[in-house]
Amino acid sequence: MFDQGFLSFQHCFLYFKENSSQKMQEALDTSKLNFNQDSLLLLNLSLAIIMFGVALDLKSTDFRYIFQNPKSFGLGILSQFFFLPLLTLILVNIINPPPSVALGMFLVAACPGGNVSNFMTHLAKGNTALSVSLTAFSTAFSIFLTPFNFALWAGFYGPSANLLKEISLSYFEVFQTVALILGLPLMIGMYINSRYPIWASKATSILKPLSILIFAGFVIIAFIGNYDLFLKFIGLIFLWVLAHNFVALFSGFSLAKIGGLNLADTKTLTIETGIQNSGLALVLIFTYFEGLGGMAIIAAWWGIWHIISGMTISSIWMRFSSSEIPSFSEK
């Protein structure tokens, strides 16, 4: 009799837990972050400044490295623009998140690598030249690849595909936004660097830390403005982002191992694929999805978590020696 009572209590507890979780997911799916047009403009400007500062440090030789080391570069692009979205699709089908969360995961997976990956690769004693080349290429071609990859892979998952149809997203407008925020500052910065290298060197030393501080300030303000919302859903999104970021890191690491790359290149591919430009994802979410809760919170927490995971991995890997790593002067 006691056993029957315990089983009944356990059944009721599991039922309550399941229904509470379901209600929480439904609430997350329909929630919206507090965000106004002034904040969106600030986010756009901070990302453009970050990209401009990075571009001031890029040279044509950074792209030449692609042709000198096609295997490592090819695996890096394959990892970031095919293997990661594929693994994201598999993960989404396993965990079955709300449609808006799934859309956020697909969008993060479709974004180019984050600019901080170059610093982390250098810290980890990886192949910094390869990291810069991958970041430059993925950023330049994200104008086309981000909208295409997002539409393609989100369309393979029924709930997110249905949500996209309801929103009626214009992918040409997404292309224009990515081109304006990333493509234009990239071209202007590289042009200035080629014509005025001394000025570019001085400017980038100021712009890089300044733009990161602006972006960090924006994230903090946005977090404070939506503190209750983050607190309410952090229990749900933490494990989803943790799993997704692990999948991203695993994508680069596994392909590097399959391709037989050396330790330095393995570090680079792992970090490059695990660090995504979640800031771009947030711009697109607030511009075209009206701050849809599941998407925005996933992208925002990813932006925080991938810094933690990336710095942790870099700090561990910096203790391990690797084979000779080409420097910029050797390219």
Order of alpha helices (4+ residues) and beta strands (2+ residues): alpha-alpha-alpha-alpha-alpha-alpha-alpha-alpha-alpha-alpha-alpha-alpha-alpha-alpha-alpha-alpha
